[in-house]
Every structure is written in structure tokens, then in C-alpha cells.
């Protein structure tokens, strides 16, 4: 009976998610603790979840979303999606206070499934693109692509909301500008920062990335993302110094020269 149920699940998952042809590895495997954890293996990733916390319906909806996200990200950067077959391991968790995370070995943990739809995309961008030389590049592109593809929470106006909210944050006061210098530092982590600083750091980074992707192609951005000297590569590709790019971005979101100088944003 168990084998029959397993075959039904396999057929259903294969029918729902097949994207790359008949030879793609689509199958379901239960862990040794079959009363608790289930592992579903798809084209690009395996997905582990606790059957007591997450129903099969919610799990399959989440899996479909993640598999599609990997393809979308690859298409955006013109990457060969086949190189990501069986690369990622997602851990889908129920109600919790934890934050989503990505590890360099392809492990992605998502808490509060299914409420964290935005987190799936953000962490999947990290998984596909890997590490960068600078934290603002990593978090900026992850939040930007998250926003334009999930329409949550900032990009409902096709990217303009990122700029509008960034401008409003900068003008609100010093505590909203504390994170601004972090965008352009060689930071590996901002884990010790306040929640507001982290929130504004992600926002400013995404807005700056949004601007850069208006003047360069995704492939050129990926070259900068993977560079060990991103400032030199930005100048080579755009023809502008890094300081000049910051200035142009700040002007593009609606700040005046006076505001840029008074708040010491350059």
C-alpha cells in the first residue's frame, strides 16, 4: 500500500512540475523517520519538511514556486539552468521566529511556510548567483529580483516604490541614514546592526541595484557581482566613477543636490 501511495505522489509531482524533459529526475523519497519528515526531490532541488507542520498541498505549492524561481533567475541572467539540476536543498519549516537563510553549499532554509513567499525568491537568488565581493551587491540584487517577480512588498509600481521609499527613508532622519555608508563599505555581515539599519540597508541596496540595471545589462551586472574589484568594473562598463554613479542614483530617486550634500551621502 505504501508503495502505491508513493507512486501516486511521484506521478502527481512529475506531472505538476516537469519542465525540462522526460529524463529529469522527478521522484519522492521518505526519510527513515517516515512519521515526520518527507523529502521531495525535483529537478533543481530536494525539499525537506515536517508533515506535522506543513501539509502536502502547501509543500507542493511552495516547491512549484521555488522550481519556477530558479528558472526565472537563470533566464534573467542568461545562465544555463541545467547546471543547477539537483544542486539545492530546501528546508521548509512551519511557524517560527527564525529568518530565512542560504548557505554556500546550496542549503536554503525557509521559516513560516507558506507566509514567507518573498523569502523563497530572495534566498533562491543567493543560491543561483552565489557569493559576491560585497554584501550590498548580494542583498541588493536578491531584494530587487524578489520585488519585481513577487510584487512584494515594494515593487508594485514597477520599481518606483523602491526609489520612493528610499528617498522617504533618507529624509526621515539620522537613524534612517545610519545604514547608508554600509552600502558602500566592504561589509561581509551586518548581523550586529539594529533592525531598522538592516531594513534600510536592504532597501537602499535594492534601489541602487535597480538604478544600475537601468544603465547596464543583467549580464554586465553579473560580471560586476562576481568581480573582485567591482568599482573598477562598474567604471569600465558604465563610463562613470563609483562616486558619480552614487550621485546619479540619488538624483534619480528625487533628491536635490542640496539634500545630497547636507546629508553627506557621497
C-alpha positions as CSV (number, residue, x, y, z in Angstrom):
1,X,0.0,0.0,0.0
2,X,2.8,2.4,0.9
3,X,4.5,1.8,-2.5
4,X,1.2,2.5,-4.3
5,X,0.8,5.8,-2.4
6,X,4.4,6.7,-3.2
7,X,4.0,6.1,-6.9
8,X,0.9,8.3,-6.9
9,X,2.8,11.1,-5.3
10,X,5.7,10.6,-7.8
11,X,3.3,10.8,-10.7
12,X,1.5,13.9,-9.4
13,X,4.7,15.8,-8.7
14,X,6.2,14.8,-12.0
15,X,3.0,15.9,-13.8
16,X,2.8,19.2,-12.0
17,X,6.5,20.3,-12.1
18,X,8.1,18.7,-15.2
19,X,10.0,21.5,-17.0
20,X,13.0,20.0,-18.7
21,X,12.0,16.8,-20.4
22,X,11.4,13.1,-19.7
23,X,14.8,12.4,-18.3
24,X,14.7,14.9,-15.5
25,X,14.9,13.3,-12.0
26,X,11.4,13.6,-10.6
27,X,10.8,11.3,-7.6
28,X,9.8,11.3,-4.0
29,X,11.6,9.7,-1.1
30,X,10.5,9.4,2.5
31,X,13.2,9.7,5.2
32,X,13.8,6.9,7.8
33,X,11.6,8.8,10.1
34,X,8.6,8.4,7.8
35,X,6.1,9.5,10.5
36,X,7.6,13.0,10.5
37,X,9.9,14.2,7.7
38,X,9.3,14.0,3.9
39,X,11.8,14.7,1.2
40,X,10.6,15.5,-2.2
41,X,13.3,15.6,-4.9
42,X,12.6,17.7,-8.0
43,X,14.6,18.9,-11.0
44,X,16.7,21.5,-9.2
45,X,16.4,20.8,-5.5
46,X,15.3,18.5,-2.7
47,X,12.7,19.8,-0.3
48,X,12.5,18.5,3.3
49,X,9.5,19.3,5.5
50,X,7.8,18.1,8.6
51,X,4.4,16.6,7.7
52,X,3.1,17.6,11.1
53,X,3.8,21.3,10.4
54,X,3.2,21.6,6.6
55,X,0.6,19.8,4.6
56,X,1.4,18.2,1.3
57,X,-0.7,20.8,-0.6
58,X,1.3,23.7,0.9
59,X,4.6,21.9,0.3
60,X,3.8,21.2,-3.4
61,X,2.7,24.8,-3.9
62,X,6.0,26.0,-2.3
63,X,8.1,23.6,-4.3
64,X,6.5,24.7,-7.6
65,X,7.2,28.3,-6.7
66,X,10.9,27.6,-5.9
67,X,11.5,25.5,-9.0
68,X,10.0,28.2,-11.2
69,X,12.0,30.9,-9.4
70,X,15.3,29.1,-10.3
71,X,14.3,29.0,-13.9
72,X,13.3,32.7,-13.9
73,X,16.6,33.8,-12.3
74,X,18.6,31.7,-14.8
75,X,16.7,33.2,-17.7
76,X,17.2,36.8,-16.4
77,X,21.0,36.4,-16.3
78,X,21.1,34.1,-19.4
79,X,22.5,31.2,-17.3
80,X,22.3,27.6,-18.3
81,X,19.7,26.2,-15.9
82,X,20.9,22.7,-16.4
83,X,24.0,23.4,-14.3
84,X,21.6,23.8,-11.3
85,X,19.9,20.4,-11.6
86,X,20.0,18.7,-8.1
87,X,22.0,21.5,-6.6
88,X,19.9,23.0,-3.9
89,X,18.5,21.6,-0.6
90,X,15.4,23.5,0.8
91,X,14.2,23.0,4.3
92,X,10.6,24.2,4.7
93,X,9.7,24.9,8.3
94,X,6.4,25.8,9.9
95,X,5.6,28.7,12.4
96,X,8.8,30.0,13.9
97,X,10.7,33.3,14.7
98,X,13.6,32.3,12.5
99,X,14.8,34.1,9.4
100,X,15.3,32.6,6.0
101,X,18.9,31.7,5.2
102,X,21.2,30.5,2.5
103,X,24.5,28.6,2.8
104,X,27.2,28.4,0.2
105,X,26.8,24.6,-0.1
106,X,23.3,25.1,-1.6
107,X,21.2,24.8,1.6
108,X,18.3,27.1,1.9
109,X,16.1,27.3,5.0
110,X,12.7,29.0,4.9
111,X,10.7,29.6,8.1
112,X,6.9,30.3,8.4
113,X,5.9,28.5,5.2
114,X,3.7,29.4,3.4
115,X,3.7,33.0,4.7
116,X,7.2,33.8,3.6
117,X,6.7,33.7,-0.2
118,X,9.1,36.6,-0.6
119,X,11.8,34.8,1.3
120,X,11.8,31.9,-1.1
121,X,12.7,34.1,-4.0
122,X,15.3,36.2,-2.1
123,X,17.2,33.2,-0.9
124,X,16.9,31.4,-4.2
125,X,18.7,34.4,-5.9
126,X,21.5,33.9,-3.4
127,X,21.6,30.2,-4.3
128,X,21.8,30.7,-8.0
129,X,24.3,33.6,-8.0
130,X,26.4,32.6,-5.1
131,X,28.7,34.8,-3.1
132,X,29.7,38.4,-4.1
133,X,32.7,40.6,-3.1
134,X,30.3,42.9,-1.3
135,X,27.2,42.5,0.8
136,X,25.2,45.3,-0.8
137,X,25.5,43.6,-4.2
138,X,24.3,40.3,-2.8
139,X,21.3,41.7,-0.9
140,X,20.5,44.4,-3.4
141,X,20.0,42.1,-6.3
142,X,18.2,39.5,-4.2
143,X,15.7,42.1,-2.9
144,X,15.4,43.7,-6.3
145,X,14.6,40.5,-8.2
146,X,12.4,39.4,-5.3
147,X,10.4,42.6,-5.6
148,X,10.0,42.6,-9.4
149,X,9.0,38.9,-9.5
150,X,6.8,38.6,-6.4
151,X,5.4,42.1,-6.4
152,X,6.0,42.1,-2.6
153,X,6.5,44.3,-0.7
154,X,8.0,47.2,-2.6
155,X,7.8,46.9,-6.3
156,X,4.1,47.2,-7.0
157,X,4.9,50.3,-9.2
158,X,7.4,48.5,-11.4
159,X,10.4,49.5,-9.3
160,X,9.4,53.1,-8.5
161,X,8.3,52.2,-5.0
162,X,11.9,51.2,-4.2
163,X,13.0,54.6,-5.1
164,X,10.2,56.4,-3.4
165,X,10.6,54.6,-0.1
166,X,14.4,55.0,-0.2
167,X,14.0,58.8,-0.6
168,X,11.5,59.0,2.2
169,X,13.8,57.0,4.5
170,X,16.8,59.2,3.7
171,X,14.7,62.3,4.5
172,X,13.2,60.9,7.7
173,X,16.2,61.4,10.0
174,X,19.7,60.2,11.1
175,X,18.5,56.9,12.3
176,X,17.3,56.0,8.8
177,X,20.5,57.2,7.3
178,X,22.8,55.2,9.6
179,X,22.9,52.2,7.2
180,X,23.7,54.4,4.2
181,X,27.5,54.2,4.5
182,X,27.3,50.4,4.9
183,X,26.1,50.0,1.3
184,X,29.5,51.1,0.0
185,X,31.7,49.5,2.6
186,X,33.4,46.1,2.2
187,X,31.0,44.5,4.6
188,X,30.7,40.8,5.0
189,X,27.9,41.0,7.6
190,X,25.6,43.4,9.3
191,X,24.3,40.9,11.8
192,X,25.2,43.3,14.7
193,X,23.1,46.2,13.3
194,X,19.7,47.3,14.5
195,X,16.6,46.0,12.8
196,X,15.9,49.5,11.3
197,X,19.5,49.7,10.0
198,X,19.2,46.2,8.4
199,X,15.8,47.1,6.8
200,X,17.1,50.4,5.3
201,X,20.3,48.7,4.2
202,X,18.4,46.2,2.1
203,X,16.1,48.9,0.8
204,X,18.9,51.3,-0.3
205,X,20.9,48.4,-1.8
206,X,17.9,47.2,-3.9
207,X,17.2,50.8,-5.1
208,X,20.8,51.3,-6.1
209,X,20.8,47.9,-7.9
210,X,17.6,48.9,-9.6
211,X,19.3,52.0,-10.9
212,X,22.4,50.1,-12.1
213,X,20.2,47.7,-14.1
214,X,18.7,50.6,-16.0
215,X,22.1,51.5,-17.4
216,X,23.7,48.1,-17.8
217,X,22.5,44.6,-18.8
218,X,21.9,41.8,-16.4
219,X,25.0,40.0,-17.8
220,X,27.1,43.1,-17.2
221,X,25.8,43.3,-13.7
222,X,26.6,39.7,-13.1
223,X,30.2,40.5,-14.2
224,X,30.3,43.2,-11.6
225,X,28.7,40.9,-9.0
226,X,31.4,38.3,-9.5
227,X,34.3,40.8,-9.7
228,X,37.0,41.2,-7.0
229,X,37.2,44.9,-8.0
230,X,33.6,45.9,-8.7
231,X,34.2,49.7,-8.6
232,X,36.8,49.4,-11.5
233,X,34.4,47.2,-13.4
234,X,31.5,49.5,-12.9
235,X,33.5,52.4,-14.3
236,X,34.7,50.3,-17.3
237,X,31.2,49.2,-18.1
238,X,29.2,52.4,-17.4
239,X,31.9,55.0,-18.0
240,X,31.2,56.6,-14.6
241,X,33.2,56.5,-11.4
242,X,31.6,54.9,-8.4
243,X,31.0,58.2,-6.7
244,X,29.4,59.6,-9.8
245,X,27.1,56.5,-10.0
246,X,26.0,57.1,-6.4
247,X,25.3,60.7,-7.2
248,X,23.3,59.8,-10.4
249,X,21.3,57.2,-8.4
250,X,20.5,59.7,-5.6
251,X,19.4,62.3,-8.2
252,X,17.3,59.6,-9.9
253,X,15.3,58.9,-6.8
254,X,14.4,62.6,-6.4
255,X,17.0,64.0,-4.0
256,X,18.3,67.5,-4.7
257,X,22.0,68.4,-4.8
258,X,21.4,70.4,-1.5
259,X,20.0,67.3,0.2
260,X,22.8,65.1,-1.0
261,X,25.4,67.4,0.3
262,X,23.7,68.3,3.6
263,X,23.2,64.6,4.5
264,X,26.7,63.8,3.3
265,X,25.6,61.0,1.1
266,X,28.6,61.0,-1.2
